[in-house]
Structures are given as C-alpha cells and as structure tokens.
Amino acid sequence: MRTMEFKMERTGLLSVGEVLPVEEFKLPSSYYYVLGRSYAMSANYDTLNRLKSREGKVIDVKETEKGFFVTVEFNED
C-alpha cells in the first residue's frame, strides 16, 4: 500500500472511507495528481515515483495551519 497527501482548499468535500478516482497530469519534468472531481491536488512527483493506481481510498482528512489535507491510500500491488 502507498499513501499520498493531497491539498484541499476547503473542508467538507470528502469523508474517510470514500474511494475516489485519481487523474494524472504531466509537467515538463514531473507529474501531479488530482483527486476526484478536482477536490484536491497532490505535490509534484518525478517519473520514478509515478502513481500506478487510478483510484484510492481516503484514510484521513485534517486541517492544519497551512490548510486542509487529505491522505489517500492506494493499492500498488
């Protein structure tokens, strides 16, 4: 299992246990991911760390002083 953190701009969009699709986008030298219907966005990842799965399960939603963050678990077997 692999976990990734996504930044969300506002709360109340997702709940723990939801299974959501993930869409991959390519930048010139890296990739980033958008969760569900543009609920949250990941950091940039290099080619060696690309996500293999196209859906994941929300395991945590939290608020910090930097904003709202969603932790998603992916099965990469």
C-alpha distances in whole Angstrom, upper triangle without the diagonal:
4,7,10,14,16,20,22,26,27,25,26,24,21,20,17,15,16,14,16,16,16,18,18,22,23,25,28,25,22,20,19,17,19,17,19,23,23,22,20,20,17,18,19,17,19,19,16,14,14,11,11,10,13,12,10,11,13,12,15,18,20,24,25,28,26,25,23,19,16,13,10,7,6,5,6,7
4,7,10,13,17,19,23,24,23,24,22,19,19,16,16,16,14,15,15,14,16,16,19,20,22,24,22,18,16,15,14,16,15,18,21,21,20,17,16,14,15,16,14,16,16,14,11,11,9,10,10,12,12,9,11,12,12,14,16,18,21,22,25,23,22,20,16,14,10,8,6,5,6,7,9
4,7,10,14,16,20,21,20,21,19,16,16,14,14,14,13,14,14,13,16,16,18,20,21,24,22,18,16,14,13,14,13,16,19,18,17,14,14,11,13,14,13,16,17,16,12,12,10,12,11,13,12,9,9,9,9,10,13,15,18,18,21,20,19,16,13,10,7,5,4,6,9,10,13
4,7,10,13,17,18,18,19,17,15,16,14,15,15,14,13,13,11,14,13,16,17,18,21,19,16,13,11,10,11,11,14,17,16,14,11,10,8,9,11,11,14,15,15,11,11,9,12,12,13,12,9,10,10,10,11,12,14,16,16,19,17,16,14,10,8,6,5,7,8,11,12,16
4,7,10,13,15,15,17,15,13,14,13,15,15,15,14,14,12,14,15,16,18,19,22,20,16,14,11,10,11,10,14,16,14,12,9,9,6,8,11,12,15,18,17,14,14,12,15,15,15,14,11,12,10,10,9,10,11,12,13,15,13,12,10,7,6,5,6,9,11,15,16,19
4,6,10,12,12,14,13,12,13,14,15,14,14,12,13,11,12,13,14,17,17,21,20,16,13,10,8,8,8,11,13,11,9,6,5,4,7,11,12,16,18,19,15,15,13,16,15,15,13,12,12,10,12,10,10,11,12,13,15,12,11,9,6,5,6,8,11,13,17,18,21
4,7,9,11,13,12,12,14,15,17,16,17,15,16,13,15,15,16,18,18,21,21,17,15,12,11,10,10,12,14,11,9,5,5,6,8,12,14,18,21,22,18,18,17,20,19,18,17,15,15,13,14,12,10,10,10,11,12,9,7,6,5,6,9,11,15,17,20,21,25
4,6,7,10,9,10,12,14,17,15,16,14,15,14,15,17,17,20,20,24,24,20,18,14,12,10,9,11,12,9,6,4,7,9,12,15,18,21,24,25,21,20,19,22,20,19,17,16,15,13,14,12,9,10,9,11,13,10,7,5,6,7,10,12,16,18,22,23,27
4,7,10,10,12,15,17,20,18,19,17,18,17,18,19,19,22,22,25,25,22,20,16,15,13,12,14,13,10,8,7,9,12,14,17,20,24,26,28,24,23,22,25,24,22,20,19,19,16,18,15,12,12,10,12,12,10,7,6,9,11,14,16,20,22,26,27,31
4,7,7,10,13,15,18,17,19,17,19,18,20,21,22,25,25,29,29,26,23,19,18,15,14,14,14,12,9,9,12,15,17,20,23,27,29,30,27,26,24,27,25,23,21,20,19,16,17,15,11,11,9,12,13,12,8,6,9,11,15,17,20,23,26,28,32
4,6,8,10,12,16,15,17,16,19,19,21,23,24,27,27,31,31,28,25,21,19,16,14,14,14,13,10,10,14,16,19,22,24,28,30,31,28,27,25,27,25,23,21,19,17,14,15,12,9,9,8,11,13,13,9,7,9,10,13,15,19,22,25,28,31
4,6,7,11,14,13,15,15,18,19,21,23,25,28,29,33,33,29,26,23,20,17,14,14,14,14,10,12,16,18,21,24,26,30,32,33,29,28,25,27,25,23,20,18,16,13,15,13,9,11,11,15,17,17,13,10,11,11,14,16,19,22,25,28,31
4,7,11,13,11,13,12,14,15,17,20,22,25,26,30,30,27,24,20,17,14,11,10,10,10,7,9,13,16,19,22,24,28,29,30,27,25,23,24,22,19,17,15,14,11,14,13,10,12,13,16,18,17,14,11,11,10,13,14,17,19,23,25,28
4,7,9,7,10,9,13,14,16,19,21,25,26,30,30,26,23,19,16,13,10,9,11,11,8,10,13,15,19,22,23,27,28,29,25,23,21,22,19,17,14,12,11,8,10,10,8,11,13,16,19,18,15,11,10,8,11,11,14,16,19,22,25
4,6,6,10,11,14,16,19,22,24,27,29,33,32,29,25,22,19,16,13,12,14,15,11,13,16,17,21,24,25,28,30,30,26,25,22,23,20,19,15,13,10,7,8,8,7,10,13,17,20,19,16,12,12,9,11,11,13,16,19,22,25
4,6,9,11,15,16,19,22,25,28,30,33,32,28,25,22,19,17,14,14,16,17,14,14,17,17,20,24,24,28,29,28,25,24,21,22,19,18,14,11,8,5,5,6,7,10,14,17,20,20,17,14,12,9,9,9,11,14,16,20,22
4,6,10,13,15,19,21,25,28,30,33,32,29,25,22,19,18,14,14,16,18,15,16,18,19,22,24,25,28,28,28,24,23,20,20,17,16,12,10,6,5,6,9,10,14,17,20,24,23,21,17,15,11,11,9,10,12,14,18,20
4,6,10,12,16,19,22,25,28,31,31,27,24,21,17,15,11,10,13,15,12,14,16,17,21,23,24,27,27,27,24,22,19,19,15,14,10,8,6,5,8,10,11,15,18,21,24,23,20,17,15,11,11,9,11,12,14,18,20
4,7,10,13,16,20,23,26,29,29,25,21,19,15,14,10,9,12,14,13,14,16,16,20,22,22,25,25,25,21,19,16,16,12,10,7,5,4,6,10,12,13,17,20,23,26,25,22,18,16,12,12,9,9,10,12,15,17
4,7,10,13,16,20,23,26,26,22,19,16,12,10,7,5,9,11,10,11,13,14,17,19,20,22,23,23,20,18,14,14,11,9,5,6,6,8,11,13,14,17,20,23,25,24,21,17,15,12,12,9,10,10,13,15,18
4,7,10,13,17,20,23,23,20,16,14,10,9,6,5,8,10,11,11,12,13,17,18,18,20,20,21,18,15,12,12,9,6,4,7,9,11,14,16,17,20,22,24,27,25,22,19,17,14,14,11,12,11,13,14,17
4,7,10,13,16,20,20,16,12,10,6,6,5,6,9,9,10,10,9,10,13,14,14,17,17,18,15,12,9,10,8,5,5,7,10,12,15,16,17,19,21,23,26,23,21,18,16,13,13,10,11,10,13,13,17
4,7,10,13,17,17,14,10,8,6,5,7,8,9,9,11,11,10,10,13,13,13,16,15,17,15,12,10,11,10,7,9,11,14,15,18,20,19,22,23,25,27,24,22,20,18,16,16,13,15,13,15,15,19
4,7,10,13,14,10,7,6,5,7,9,11,13,12,14,12,10,10,12,11,11,12,12,14,12,9,8,10,10,8,11,13,16,17,20,21,21,23,25,26,27,24,22,21,18,17,17,15,16,14,16,15,19
4,7,10,11,9,6,5,6,8,11,13,14,12,15,13,11,10,11,10,10,12,12,15,14,11,11,13,14,12,15,16,20,20,23,23,23,25,26,26,27,24,23,22,20,19,19,18,19,17,20,19,22
4,7,8,6,5,7,9,11,15,17,18,16,18,16,13,12,12,9,10,10,10,13,13,10,12,14,16,15,18,19,23,23,26,26,26,27,28,28,29,25,25,24,22,21,21,20,21,20,21,20,23
4,6,5,6,8,11,13,17,19,20,17,20,17,14,13,12,9,10,10,10,14,14,12,14,17,19,18,21,22,25,25,27,27,27,28,28,28,28,24,24,24,22,22,23,22,23,22,24,22,26
4,6,8,11,14,17,21,23,24,21,24,21,17,16,14,11,11,10,11,14,15,14,17,19,21,21,24,25,28,29,31,31,30,31,31,30,31,27,27,27,26,26,26,25,26,25,27,25,28
4,7,11,14,17,21,24,25,22,24,21,17,15,13,9,9,7,8,11,12,12,15,17,20,20,23,24,27,27,29,29,29,30,30,29,30,26,27,27,25,25,24,24,25,23,25,23,25
4,7,11,14,17,20,21,19,21,18,14,12,10,6,5,5,6,9,9,9,12,14,17,17,20,20,23,24,25,25,25,26,27,26,27,24,24,23,21,21,20,20,21,19,21,19,22
4,7,10,13,16,18,16,17,15,11,9,8,5,5,6,7,10,9,7,9,12,14,14,16,17,20,21,22,23,23,24,25,25,26,22,22,21,19,18,18,17,18,17,19,17,20
4,7,10,13,15,12,14,11,7,6,6,5,6,9,10,13,10,9,9,12,13,13,14,15,18,18,20,20,19,21,22,22,23,19,19,18,15,15,15,14,16,15,18,17,21
4,7,10,11,10,11,9,6,5,8,8,9,12,13,15,12,9,8,11,11,10,11,12,14,14,17,17,17,19,20,21,23,19,18,16,14,13,13,12,13,13,16,15,19
4,7,8,6,7,6,5,6,10,11,12,16,17,18,16,13,12,14,13,10,11,11,14,13,16,17,16,18,19,20,22,19,17,15,13,12,13,12,14,14,17,17,21
4,6,6,6,5,6,8,12,14,15,18,19,20,17,15,12,14,12,10,9,9,10,10,13,14,13,16,17,19,21,19,16,14,12,9,11,9,12,12,15,17,20
4,6,6,8,9,12,15,17,18,21,22,23,20,18,15,16,13,10,9,10,11,11,15,15,14,17,19,21,24,21,18,16,14,12,13,11,14,14,17,18,21
4,6,8,10,13,17,19,20,23,24,26,23,20,18,19,17,13,12,13,14,14,18,18,16,19,20,23,24,22,19,16,16,14,16,15,17,17,20,22,25
4,6,7,11,14,16,18,21,22,24,21,19,17,19,17,14,14,14,15,14,18,17,16,18,18,20,22,19,16,14,14,13,15,14,17,18,21,22,26
4,7,11,14,16,19,22,24,25,22,20,18,20,18,15,14,13,14,12,15,14,12,14,15,17,19,17,13,11,11,10,12,12,16,17,20,22,25
4,7,10,13,15,19,21,22,19,17,16,18,17,15,13,13,13,11,14,13,11,13,13,15,17,14,11,9,8,8,10,11,14,15,19,20,24
4,7,9,12,15,17,19,16,14,13,16,16,14,14,13,15,13,16,15,14,15,15,16,18,14,12,11,9,9,11,11,14,15,19,19,23
4,7,9,12,15,16,13,12,11,14,14,14,14,13,15,13,15,15,14,15,16,16,18,14,13,12,10,9,10,10,13,14,17,17,21
4,7,10,13,14,11,11,12,16,16,16,17,16,18,17,18,17,16,17,17,17,18,14,14,14,11,12,12,13,15,16,19,18,22
4,7,10,12,10,9,11,15,16,16,18,17,20,19,21,20,20,20,21,20,21,18,18,18,15,16,15,15,17,17,20,18,22
4,7,8,6,6,9,12,14,15,17,17,19,20,21,21,21,22,23,22,24,20,21,20,17,17,16,15,16,15,18,16,19
4,6,5,7,10,13,16,17,19,20,22,23,24,24,25,26,27,26,27,24,24,24,21,21,19,19,19,18,19,17,20
4,5,5,9,11,14,16,19,20,23,24,25,26,27,28,29,29,30,27,27,26,23,22,21,20,19,17,18,16,18
4,6,9,11,14,16,19,19,22,23,24,25,27,28,30,29,31,28,28,27,24,23,21,19,18,16,17,14,16
4,6,9,12,14,16,16,19,20,20,22,23,24,26,26,27,24,25,23,20,19,17,15,15,13,14,12,14
4,6,9,11,13,14,17,19,20,21,23,24,26,26,28,25,25,23,20,18,17,15,14,12,13,11,14
4,6,8,10,11,14,16,17,19,20,22,25,25,27,25,24,22,18,16,14,12,11,9,10,8,12
4,7,9,11,14,17,18,21,22,25,27,28,31,28,27,25,21,19,17,14,12,9,9,6,9
4,6,7,11,14,16,18,20,23,26,27,30,27,26,23,20,17,15,11,10,6,7,6,9
4,7,11,13,16,18,20,23,25,27,29,27,25,22,19,16,15,12,11,8,9,10,13
4,7,10,13,15,17,20,23,25,28,26,23,20,17,14,13,9,9,7,8,10,13
4,7,9,12,14,17,20,22,25,23,21,18,15,11,10,6,5,5,7,10,13
4,6,9,11,15,18,21,24,23,20,17,14,10,9,5,5,7,9,12,15
4,6,8,11,15,17,21,20,17,13,11,7,6,4,6,9,12,15,18
4,7,10,14,16,20,19,17,14,11,8,6,6,7,10,13,16,18
4,6,10,13,16,16,14,11,8,6,5,7,9,13,16,19,21
4,7,10,14,13,11,7,6,5,6,9,12,15,19,21,24
4,7,10,11,8,6,5,7,9,12,15,18,22,24,27
4,7,8,6,4,6,9,12,15,18,21,25,27,30
4,5,5,6,8,11,13,17,20,23,26,28,31
4,6,8,10,14,16,20,23,26,30,31,34
4,7,9,13,15,18,22,24,28,29,32
4,7,10,13,16,20,23,26,28,31
4,7,10,13,17,20,23,25,29
4,7,10,13,16,20,22,25
4,6,10,13,17,19,22
4,7,10,14,16,19
4,7,10,12,16
4,7,9,12
4,6,9
4,6
4
